[in-house]
Amino acid sequence: MDKKLPDLVLAHLFPESIVVLPEDASANAVNKTEDKGRDIDQFPNNKIAAAPELSVPFWLGENKKQVCIILHDRNNVFISEHSLDFLGKILSACQLNIADTAIINMARTPVNLEQIQQYIQPKFLLSFHIKFNTIGLNDDIKLYQPNRKNGCSYLLAGDLDKMNDGSDASKQEKGRFWISLKQLFGI
């Protein structure tokens, strides 16, 4: 089965261009032909230059509006494409998009609240089926009840995949989630 990463994930994994260099060329000087579309053809061995070491963030998204989303997905680096599509629709209803967020998969990168505050500085922290004491927030935050503390609004929600499974229970869950999102974002 072929698996394809969403374009947004690929863009975050490879923010720099990959450059093909001939064996005898230095990293600073590459002879290029006039035809820009034929640059690769002039290097018969197709050696790929090593990319510089990158400090890749541990989240998906650009965090433009400081909305942090934490979830637990053992099977994907960040989030499945199916869940990402569903989350995109949810965010769109809140007048947000994936670029406005920082999505952290706690199954791959277990971080604590201090790290989240240091790197992401969230104004909103939305947790899908992960209790806040897992990240070090000791408050007793109830499911679907927004809570504000230290300049950040917190919301604990149910499992994202279960909300999107099409069952009657998922429809009720989505309704409760939508009501809490309206409270959280003031919409």
FIKOLZA-1660 file (N, C-alpha, C; in steps of 0.1 Angstrom, whole numbers, plus 5000, padded with zeros to 4 digits):
% residues 187
   i   px   py   pz ch aa at
   1 5008 4988 5000  A  M  N
   1 5000 5000 5000  A  M CA
   1 5009 5012 5000  A  M  C
   2 5007 5021 4990  A  D  N
   2 5014 5034 4990  A  D CA
   2 5008 5044 4999  A  D  C
   3 5017 5050 5007  A  K  N
   3 5013 5060 5017  A  K CA
   3 5019 5073 5012  A  K  C
   4 5011 5084 5012  A  K  N
   4 5015 5097 5008  A  K CA
   4 5014 5107 5019  A  K  C
   5 5024 5114 5022  A  L  N
   5 5023 5124 5032  A  L CA
   5 5016 5137 5026  A  L  C
   6 5008 5143 5034  A  P  N
   6 5002 5156 5029  A  P CA
   6 5012 5166 5026  A  P  C
   7 5009 5174 5016  A  D  N
   7 5019 5184 5011  A  D CA
   7 5024 5193 5023  A  D  C
   8 5015 5197 5032  A  L  N
   8 5019 5205 5043  A  L CA
   8 5030 5199 5052  A  L  C
   9 5028 5186 5054  A  V  N
   9 5038 5178 5062  A  V CA
   9 5052 5178 5054  A  V  C
  10 5051 5175 5041  A  L  N
  10 5064 5175 5033  A  L CA
  10 5071 5189 5033  A  L  C
  11 5063 5199 5032  A  A  N
  11 5069 5213 5033  A  A CA
  11 5076 5216 5046  A  A  C
  12 5070 5211 5057  A  H  N
  12 5077 5213 5070  A  H CA
  12 5089 5204 5072  A  H  C
  13 5089 5192 5066  A  L  N
  13 5100 5183 5068  A  L CA
  13 5112 5187 5059  A  L  C
  14 5109 5193 5047  A  F  N
  14 5120 5197 5038  A  F CA
  14 5118 5212 5035  A  F  C
  15 5121 5221 5044  A  P  N
  15 5119 5235 5041  A  P CA
  15 5130 5241 5031  A  P  C
  16 5141 5234 5030  A  E  N
  16 5152 5239 5021  A  E CA
  16 5151 5230 5008  A  E  C
  17 5156 5236 4997  A  S  N
  17 5157 5228 4985  A  S CA
  17 5167 5218 4985  A  S  C
  18 5165 5207 4979  A  I  N
  18 5176 5196 4978  A  I CA
  18 5183 5199 4965  A  I  C
  19 5196 5200 4965  A  V  N
  19 5204 5204 4954  A  V CA
  19 5213 5192 4949  A  V  C
  20 5213 5190 4936  A  V  N
  20 5222 5180 4930  A  V CA
  20 5235 5186 4926  A  V  C
  21 5246 5181 4930  A  L  N
  21 5259 5186 4927  A  L CA
  21 5268 5176 4920  A  L  C
  22 5276 5180 4911  A  P  N
  22 5286 5170 4905  A  P CA
  22 5296 5167 4915  A  P  C
  23 5303 5156 4913  A  E  N
  23 5313 5151 4922  A  E CA
  23 5324 5162 4924  A  E  C
  24 5328 5169 4914  A  D  N
  24 5340 5178 4915  A  D CA
  24 5336 5192 4918  A  D  C
  25 5323 5195 4920  A  A  N
  25 5319 5209 4923  A  A CA
  25 5320 5211 4938  A  A  C
  26 5324 5223 4941  A  S  N
  26 5324 5227 4955  A  S CA
  26 5309 5231 4959  A  S  C
  27 5307 5232 4972  A  A  N
  27 5293 5236 4976  A  A CA
  27 5290 5250 4972  A  A  C
  28 5300 5259 4970  A  N  N
  28 5298 5273 4967  A  N CA
  28 5297 5276 4952  A  N  C
  29 5302 5267 4943  A  A  N
  29 5303 5270 4929  A  A CA
  29 5297 5259 4921  A  A  C
  30 5286 5261 4915  A  V  N
  30 5280 5251 4906  A  V CA
  30 5278 5257 4893  A  V  C
  31 5283 5250 4882  A  N  N
  31 5282 5255 4868  A  N CA
  31 5268 5252 4864  A  N  C
  32 5260 5262 4859  A  K  N
  32 5247 5259 4855  A  K CA
  32 5246 5262 4840  A  K  C
  33 5237 5255 4833  A  T  N
  33 5235 5258 4819  A  T CA
  33 5225 5269 4818  A  T  C
  34 5224 5275 4805  A  E  N
  34 5214 5285 4803  A  E CA
  34 5200 5280 4805  A  E  C
  35 5197 5268 4801  A  D  N
  35 5184 5262 4803  A  D CA
  35 5182 5258 4817  A  D  C
  36 5174 5265 4825  A  K  N
  36 5172 5262 4839  A  K CA
  36 5166 5249 4841  A  K  C
  37 5157 5244 4831  A  G  N
  37 5151 5232 4833  A  G CA
  37 5159 5219 4830  A  G  C
  38 5172 5221 4826  A  R  N
  38 5181 5210 4823  A  R CA
  38 5192 5209 4833  A  R  C
  39 5192 5216 4844  A  D  N
  39 5203 5216 4854  A  D CA
  39 5206 5202 4859  A  D  C
  40 5197 5194 4862  A  I  N
  40 5199 5181 4867  A  I CA
  40 5206 5172 4857  A  I  C
  41 5202 5174 4844  A  D  N
  41 5208 5165 4833  A  D CA
  41 5223 5167 4832  A  D  C
  42 5229 5178 4836  A  Q  N
  42 5243 5180 4834  A  Q CA
  42 5252 5172 4844  A  Q  C
  43 5245 5166 4854  A  F  N
  43 5253 5158 4864  A  F CA
  43 5250 5144 4862  A  F  C
  44 5258 5136 4856  A  P  N
  44 5255 5122 4852  A  P CA
  44 5253 5113 4864  A  P  C
  45 5260 5115 4875  A  N  N
  45 5259 5106 4887  A  N CA
  45 5247 5109 4896  A  N  C
  46 5241 5121 4894  A  N  N
  46 5230 5125 4902  A  N CA
  46 5232 5123 4917  A  N  C
  47 5244 5128 4922  A  K  N
  47 5247 5128 4936  A  K CA
  47 5239 5140 4942  A  K  C
  48 5233 5137 4954  A  I  N
  48 5226 5147 4961  A  I CA
  48 5234 5152 4972  A  I  C
  49 5236 5165 4973  A  A  N
  49 5244 5172 4983  A  A CA
  49 5237 5170 4997  A  A  C
  50 5245 5168 5007  A  A  N
  50 5239 5166 5021  A  A CA
  50 5233 5180 5025  A  A  C
  51 5221 5179 5030  A  A  N
  51 5214 5191 5035  A  A CA
  51 5220 5195 5048  A  A  C
  52 5220 5208 5050  A  P  N
  52 5225 5213 5063  A  P CA
  52 5216 5208 5074  A  P  C
  53 5222 5206 5086  A  E  N
  53 5214 5202 5097  A  E CA
  53 5203 5212 5101  A  E  C
  54 5191 5207 5102  A  L  N
  54 5180 5217 5104  A  L CA
  54 5175 5215 5118  A  L  C
  55 5170 5225 5124  A  S  N
  55 5163 5224 5137  A  S CA
  55 5148 5224 5134  A  S  C
  56 5144 5212 5131  A  V  N
  56 5130 5209 5127  A  V CA
  56 5121 5211 5140  A  V  C
  57 5110 5219 5139  A  P  N
  57 5101 5220 5151  A  P CA
  57 5094 5207 5153  A  P  C
  58 5090 5205 5165  A  F  N
  58 5083 5193 5169  A  F CA
  58 5068 5193 5167  A  F  C
  59 5064 5203 5159  A  W  N
  59 5049 5205 5157  A  W CA
  59 5047 5207 5142  A  W  C
  60 5035 5205 5138  A  L  N
  60 5030 5207 5124  A  L CA
  60 5022 5220 5124  A  L  C
  61 5024 5228 5115  A  G  N
  61 5017 5241 5114  A  G CA
  61 5027 5253 5116  A  G  C
  62 5023 5265 5114  A  E  N
  62 5031 5276 5115  A  E CA
  62 5029 5284 5128  A  E  C
  63 5019 5280 5135  A  N  N
  63 5016 5287 5148  A  N CA
  63 5013 5302 5147  A  N  C
  64 5007 5306 5136  A  K  N
  64 5005 5320 5134  A  K CA
  64 4995 5326 5144  A  K  C
  65 4986 5319 5149  A  K  N
  65 4977 5325 5159  A  K CA
  65 4978 5318 5173  A  K  C
  66 4989 5311 5175  A  Q  N
  66 4993 5305 5188  A  Q CA
  66 4982 5296 5193  A  Q  C
  67 4977 5288 5184  A  V  N
  67 4967 5277 5188  A  V CA
  67 4974 5264 5188  A  V  C
  68 4976 5259 5200  A  C  N
  68 4984 5246 5201  A  C CA
  68 4973 5235 5202  A  C  C
  69 4976 5224 5195  A  I  N
  69 4967 5212 5195  A  I CA
  69 4975 5200 5198  A  I  C
  70 4972 5193 5209  A  I  N
  70 4979 5181 5212  A  I CA
  70 4970 5169 5210  A  I  C
  71 4976 5158 5205  A  L  N
  71 4968 5146 5202  A  L CA
  71 4978 5134 5203  A  L  C
  72 4973 5122 5202  A  H  N
  72 4981 5110 5203  A  H CA
  72 4977 5101 5191  A  H  C
  73 4987 5100 5182  A  D  N
  73 4985 5092 5170  A  D CA
  73 4998 5083 5169  A  D  C
  74 4997 5071 5172  A  R  N
  74 5009 5062 5171  A  R CA
  74 5013 5058 5157  A  R  C
  75 5004 5060 5148  A  N  N
  75 5006 5055 5134  A  N CA
  75 5012 5066 5125  A  N  C
  76 5012 5078 5129  A  N  N
  76 5016 5089 5120  A  N CA
  76 5026 5098 5127  A  N  C
  77 5034 5105 5119  A  V  N
  77 5044 5114 5124  A  V CA
  77 5037 5126 5132  A  V  C
  78 5027 5131 5126  A  F  N
  78 5019 5142 5133  A  F CA
  78 5004 5138 5134  A  F  C
  79 4998 5135 5123  A  I  N
  79 4983 5133 5123  A  I CA
  79 4980 5126 5109  A  I  C
  80 4970 5117 5109  A  S  N
  80 4966 5111 5097  A  S CA
  80 4959 5121 5088  A  S  C
  81 4960 5118 5075  A  E  N
  81 4954 5127 5065  A  E CA
  81 4939 5128 5067  A  E  C
  82 4932 5117 5071  A  H  N
  82 4918 5117 5073  A  H CA
  82 4915 5127 5085  A  H  C
  83 4923 5126 5096  A  S  N
  83 4921 5134 5108  A  S CA
  83 4924 5149 5105  A  S  C
  84 4935 5150 5096  A  L  N
  84 4939 5164 5093  A  L CA
  84 4928 5171 5085  A  L  C
  85 4922 5164 5076  A  D  N
  85 4910 5169 5068  A  D CA
  85 4899 5174 5077  A  D  C
  86 4896 5165 5087  A  F  N
  86 4885 5168 5096  A  F CA
  86 4889 5180 5105  A  F  C
  87 4901 5180 5110  A  L  N
  87 4906 5191 5118  A  L CA
  87 4905 5204 5110  A  L  C
  88 4909 5203 5097  A  G  N
  88 4909 5215 5089  A  G CA
  88 4895 5221 5088  A  G  C
  89 4885 5212 5087  A  K  N
  89 4871 5217 5086  A  K CA
  89 4867 5223 5099  A  K  C
  90 4871 5217 5110  A  I  N
  90 4868 5223 5123  A  I CA
  90 4874 5237 5125  A  I  C
  91 4886 5238 5121  A  L  N
  91 4893 5251 5122  A  L CA
  91 4887 5261 5113  A  L  C
  92 4883 5257 5101  A  S  N
  92 4877 5266 5092  A  S CA
  92 4864 5272 5097  A  S  C
  93 4856 5264 5104  A  A  N
  93 4844 5268 5110  A  A CA
  93 4847 5279 5121  A  A  C
  94 4859 5278 5127  A  C  N
  94 4864 5288 5137  A  C CA
  94 4871 5299 5131  A  C  C
  95 4871 5300 5118  A  Q  N
  95 4879 5310 5110  A  Q CA
  95 4894 5310 5113  A  Q  C
  96 4899 5297 5113  A  L  N
  96 4913 5294 5114  A  L CA
  96 4917 5284 5104  A  L  C
  97 4930 5281 5102  A  N  N
  97 4934 5271 5094  A  N CA
  97 4946 5264 5100  A  N  C
  98 4951 5254 5094  A  I  N
  98 4963 5246 5099  A  I CA
  98 4975 5254 5102  A  I  C
  99 4977 5264 5093  A  A  N
  99 4989 5273 5095  A  A CA
  99 4988 5281 5108  A  A  C
 100 4976 5283 5113  A  D  N
 100 4974 5291 5125  A  D CA
 100 4977 5283 5138  A  D  C
 101 4980 5270 5136  A  T  N
 101 4981 5261 5147  A  T CA
 101 4995 5255 5148  A  T  C
 102 4997 5249 5160  A  A  N
 102 5009 5240 5162  A  A CA
 102 5004 5227 5167  A  A  C
 103 5004 5217 5158  A  I  N
 103 4999 5204 5161  A  I CA
 103 5010 5195 5166  A  I  C
 104 5009 5190 5179  A  I  N
 104 5019 5181 5185  A  I CA
 104 5013 5167 5187  A  I  C
 105 5020 5158 5181  A  N  N
 105 5017 5144 5183  A  N CA
 105 5024 5138 5195  A  N  C
 106 5017 5137 5206  A  M  N
 106 5024 5133 5219  A  M CA
 106 5029 5119 5218  A  M  C
 107 5024 5110 5209  A  A  N
 107 5029 5097 5207  A  A CA
 107 5044 5097 5202  A  A  C
 108 5047 5107 5194  A  R  N
 108 5060 5108 5188  A  R CA
 108 5069 5118 5196  A  R  C
 109 5063 5128 5201  A  T  N
 109 5071 5139 5208  A  T CA
 109 5064 5142 5221  A  T  C
 110 5067 5134 5231  A  P  N
 110 5060 5137 5244  A  P CA
 110 5067 5149 5251  A  P  C
 111 5060 5160 5250  A  V  N
 111 5065 5173 5256  A  V CA
 111 5057 5177 5268  A  V  C
 112 5062 5186 5276  A  N  N
 112 5055 5190 5288  A  N CA
 112 5050 5204 5286  A  N  C
 113 5042 5209 5295  A  L  N
 113 5037 5223 5294  A  L CA
 113 5047 5233 5294  A  L  C
 114 5058 5232 5301  A  E  N
 114 5069 5241 5301  A  E CA
 114 5075 5243 5287  A  E  C
 115 5077 5231 5280  A  Q  N
 115 5083 5232 5267  A  Q CA
 115 5073 5238 5257  A  Q  C
 116 5060 5234 5259  A  I  N
 116 5050 5240 5250  A  I CA
 116 5050 5255 5251  A  I  C
 117 5050 5260 5264  A  Q  N
 117 5050 5274 5266  A  Q CA
 117 5062 5281 5261  A  Q  C
 118 5074 5275 5263  A  Q  N
 118 5086 5281 5258  A  Q CA
 118 5087 5282 5243  A  Q  C
 119 5083 5272 5236  A  Y  N
 119 5085 5271 5221  A  Y CA
 119 5073 5277 5213  A  Y  C
 120 5061 5274 5218  A  I  N
 120 5049 5277 5211  A  I CA
 120 5042 5290 5216  A  I  C
 121 5043 5292 5229  A  Q  N
 121 5037 5303 5236  A  Q CA
 121 5022 5304 5232  A  Q  C
 122 5014 5293 5235  A  P  N
 122 5000 5293 5231  A  P CA
 122 4991 5302 5238  A  P  C
 123 4982 5308 5231  A  K  N
 123 4970 5315 5236  A  K CA
 123 4959 5306 5239  A  K  C
 124 4959 5295 5231  A  F  N
 124 4948 5284 5232  A  F CA
 124 4955 5271 5232  A  F  C
 125 4951 5262 5240  A  L  N
 125 4957 5248 5240  A  L CA
 125 4945 5239 5240  A  L  C
 126 4944 5231 5229  A  L  N
 126 4933 5222 5227  A  L CA
 126 4939 5208 5227  A  L  C
 127 4933 5200 5236  A  S  N
 127 4938 5186 5237  A  S CA
 127 4927 5176 5233  A  S  C
 128 4931 5167 5223  A  F  N
 128 4922 5157 5219  A  F CA
 128 4926 5144 5226  A  F  C
 129 4918 5141 5236  A  H  N
 129 4918 5128 5244  A  H CA
 129 4931 5126 5251  A  H  C
 130 4938 5137 5255  A  I  N
 130 4950 5137 5264  A  I CA
 130 4947 5146 5276  A  I  C
 131 4947 5140 5287  A  K  N
 131 4944 5148 5299  A  K CA
 131 4956 5157 5302  A  K  C
 132 4953 5169 5307  A  F  N
 132 4963 5180 5308  A  F CA
 132 4973 5176 5319  A  F  C
 133 4970 5167 5328  A  N  N
 133 4981 5164 5338  A  N CA
 133 4992 5156 5331  A  N  C
 134 4989 5150 5319  A  T  N
 134 5000 5143 5311  A  T CA
 134 5011 5153 5308  A  T  C
 135 5008 5166 5305  A  I  N
 135 5018 5175 5301  A  I CA
 135 5022 5184 5313  A  I  C
 136 5017 5181 5325  A  G  N
 136 5021 5188 5337  A  G CA
 136 5012 5199 5342  A  G  C
 137 5000 5200 5336  A  L  N
 137 4990 5210 5341  A  L CA
 137 4982 5203 5351  A  L  C
 138 4983 5206 5364  A  N  N
 138 4976 5199 5374  A  N CA
 138 4962 5203 5377  A  N  C
 139 4957 5212 5369  A  D  N
 139 4943 5217 5371  A  D CA
 139 4933 5205 5367  A  D  C
 140 4922 5205 5373  A  D  N
 140 4912 5195 5370  A  D CA
 140 4903 5201 5360  A  D  C
 141 4907 5200 5347  A  I  N
 141 4899 5206 5336  A  I CA
 141 4890 5195 5331  A  I  C
 142 4877 5199 5330  A  K  N
 142 4866 5189 5326  A  K CA
 142 4865 5189 5311  A  K  C
 143 4860 5178 5306  A  L  N
 143 4858 5176 5292  A  L CA
 143 4848 5186 5287  A  L  C
 144 4852 5193 5276  A  Y  N
 144 4844 5203 5269  A  Y CA
 144 4840 5215 5277  A  Y  C
 145 4849 5218 5287  A  Q  N
 145 4846 5230 5295  A  Q CA
 145 4859 5239 5295  A  Q  C
 146 4859 5249 5286  A  P  N
 146 4870 5258 5285  A  P CA
 146 4874 5264 5298  A  P  C
 147 4887 5265 5300  A  N  N
 147 4893 5270 5312  A  N CA
 147 4905 5280 5309  A  N  C
 148 4905 5291 5316  A  R  N
 148 4916 5301 5313  A  R CA
 148 4925 5301 5325  A  R  C
 149 4938 5301 5322  A  K  N
 149 4948 5302 5333  A  K CA
 149 4961 5307 5327  A  K  C
 150 4967 5317 5334  A  N  N
 150 4980 5322 5330  A  N CA
 150 4981 5327 5315  A  N  C
 151 4971 5333 5310  A  G  N
 151 4971 5339 5297  A  G CA
 151 4968 5329 5286  A  G  C
 152 4964 5317 5289  A  C  N
 152 4961 5306 5279  A  C CA
 152 4948 5300 5282  A  C  C
 153 4940 5298 5272  A  S  N
 153 4927 5291 5273  A  S CA
 153 4929 5276 5270  A  S  C
 154 4924 5267 5278  A  Y  N
 154 4925 5253 5277  A  Y CA
 154 4912 5247 5274  A  Y  C
 155 4912 5236 5265  A  L  N
 155 4900 5229 5262  A  L CA
 155 4904 5214 5260  A  L  C
 156 4898 5206 5268  A  L  N
 156 4899 5191 5267  A  L CA
 156 4888 5186 5259  A  L  C
 157 4891 5179 5248  A  A  N
 157 4881 5173 5239  A  A CA
 157 4882 5158 5238  A  A  C
 158 4872 5151 5233  A  G  N
 158 4873 5137 5231  A  G CA
 158 4883 5133 5220  A  G  C
 159 4883 5121 5216  A  D  N
 159 4892 5115 5206  A  D CA
 159 4888 5121 5192  A  D  C
 160 4897 5126 5185  A  L  N
 160 4894 5132 5172  A  L CA
 160 4889 5122 5162  A  L  C
 161 4894 5110 5162  A  D  N
 161 4890 5100 5152  A  D CA
 161 4876 5095 5156  A  D  C
 162 4873 5094 5169  A  K  N
 162 4859 5089 5173  A  K CA
 162 4849 5100 5170  A  K  C
 163 4853 5112 5170  A  M  N
 163 4843 5123 5166  A  M CA
 163 4840 5123 5151  A  M  C
 164 4848 5116 5144  A  N  N
 164 4847 5116 5129  A  N CA
 164 4843 5103 5124  A  N  C
 165 4838 5094 5132  A  D  N
 165 4835 5080 5127  A  D CA
 165 4821 5078 5121  A  D  C
 166 4812 5089 5122  A  G  N
 166 4799 5089 5115  A  G CA
 166 4788 5083 5124  A  G  C
 167 4791 5078 5136  A  S  N
 167 4781 5072 5144  A  S CA
 167 4772 5083 5151  A  S  C
 168 4761 5078 5157  A  D  N
 168 4752 5088 5164  A  D CA
 168 4760 5094 5176  A  D  C
 169 4768 5086 5183  A  A  N
 169 4776 5091 5194  A  A CA
 169 4785 5101 5190  A  A  C
 170 4791 5100 5178  A  S  N
 170 4801 5110 5173  A  S CA
 170 4794 5123 5169  A  S  C
 171 4782 5122 5165  A  K  N
 171 4774 5134 5162  A  K CA
 171 4771 5142 5175  A  K  C
 172 4768 5135 5185  A  Q  N
 172 4766 5142 5198  A  Q CA
 172 4779 5148 5203  A  Q  C
 173 4790 5140 5202  A  E  N
 173 4803 5145 5206  A  E CA
 173 4807 5157 5199  A  E  C
 174 4805 5157 5185  A  K  N
 174 4808 5169 5177  A  K CA
 174 4800 5181 5182  A  K  C
 175 4787 5179 5185  A  G  N
 175 4778 5190 5190  A  G CA
 175 4784 5196 5203  A  G  C
 176 4788 5188 5212  A  R  N
 176 4794 5193 5225  A  R CA
 176 4807 5200 5222  A  R  C
 177 4815 5194 5213  A  F  N
 177 4827 5200 5209  A  F CA
 177 4825 5214 5203  A  F  C
 178 4816 5215 5194  A  W  N
 178 4813 5228 5187  A  W CA
 178 4809 5239 5197  A  W  C
 179 4800 5235 5206  A  I  N
 179 4796 5245 5217  A  I CA
 179 4808 5250 5225  A  I  C
 180 4817 5241 5228  A  S  N
 180 4828 5245 5236  A  S CA
 180 4838 5253 5228  A  S  C
 181 4839 5250 5215  A  L  N
 181 4848 5258 5206  A  L CA
 181 4843 5272 5205  A  L  C
 182 4830 5274 5204  A  K  N
 182 4824 5287 5203  A  K CA
 182 4827 5295 5216  A  K  C
 183 4826 5288 5227  A  Q  N
 183 4830 5295 5240  A  Q CA
 183 4845 5299 5240  A  Q  C
 184 4853 5289 5236  A  L  N
 184 4867 5291 5236  A  L CA
 184 4872 5303 5228  A  L  C
 185 4867 5303 5215  A  F  N
 185 4871 5313 5206  A  F CA
 185 4862 5325 5205  A  F  C
 186 4851 5326 5212  A  G  N
 186 4842 5337 5212  A  G CA
 186 4835 5339 5199  A  G  C
 187 4831 5328 5193  A  I  N
 187 4824 5329 5180  A  I CA
 187 4809 5325 5182  A  I  C
% end
